[in-house]
Amino acid sequence: MTTTSIEVNHLLNEIERYRPDVIIIDDSAVHTGILEFCELLMNYPRLRVLVIGIEENVVQVYEKREITVTNATDLIQEIQVVY
């Protein structure tokens, strides 16, 4: 199953309308709308996107995070926190 542009537009309209804190989508929907989902995170900084991989029993969590980097150590520290 793939997501059509009509479905992506519908999703974007519903998010604009309801302004949820979290949306949950099937991982098959991400492949054709990845740019739209990135845009969601930019436009709705409090939004968390949970992508569920049913076959793998995996949930990927995407959210916007901003940090202030004043030197290379700040960046290195943030990279280490992520990994």
C-alpha positions in Angstrom: 0.0 0.0 0.0 1.3 3.4 -0.8 0.1 6.9 0.1 -1.2 9.0 -2.8 -0.8 12.8 -2.9 -4.6 13.1 -2.2 -4.1 11.1 1.1 -1.1 13.2 2.1 -3.1 16.4 1.4 -6.0 15.0 3.4 -3.6 14.2 6.3 -2.1 17.7 6.2 -5.5 19.2 6.2 -6.6 17.1 9.2 -3.5 18.0 11.1 -4.1 21.7 10.4 -7.7 21.3 11.5 -7.2 19.3 14.7 -3.6 20.2 15.7 -2.8 16.9 17.4 0.2 16.3 19.6 0.8 12.9 18.1 0.0 11.2 14.8 0.5 7.5 14.2 1.0 6.1 10.7 1.9 2.9 9.1 5.5 2.7 7.7 4.1 2.0 4.2 2.7 5.6 4.2 6.1 7.2 4.8 7.9 6.3 1.5 5.9 8.6 -0.8 5.3 11.4 1.7 8.6 11.8 3.5 9.1 15.4 2.5 5.6 16.3 3.7 6.2 14.6 7.1 9.5 16.6 7.5 7.5 19.7 6.7 5.0 18.8 9.4 7.7 18.7 12.0 9.0 22.1 10.9 5.5 23.6 10.8 4.2 22.0 14.0 7.2 21.9 16.5 5.2 20.1 19.2 4.0 17.3 16.9 5.4 13.8 17.3 5.1 11.4 14.5 5.0 7.7 15.3 5.7 5.4 12.4 4.7 1.8 13.1 6.4 -1.1 11.3 3.9 -3.8 11.9 5.9 -6.6 10.3 9.1 -5.7 12.3 7.3 -4.8 15.6 9.2 -1.4 15.5 8.0 2.1 16.2 10.0 5.0 15.0 9.5 8.3 16.8 10.1 11.6 15.0 10.0 15.0 16.6 11.5 18.4 16.1 14.3 19.3 18.5 16.4 22.4 18.6 19.5 22.9 20.5 21.8 25.9 20.8 25.3 25.1 19.7 28.0 27.6 20.8 31.0 25.4 20.0 32.0 22.0 18.6 31.7 20.4 22.1 28.0 21.2 22.2 27.5 19.5 18.9 29.5 16.4 19.8 27.6 16.1 23.1 24.3 16.2 21.3 25.4 13.5 18.8 26.5 11.3 21.7 23.1 11.7 23.4 21.4 10.6 20.3 23.6 7.5 19.8 
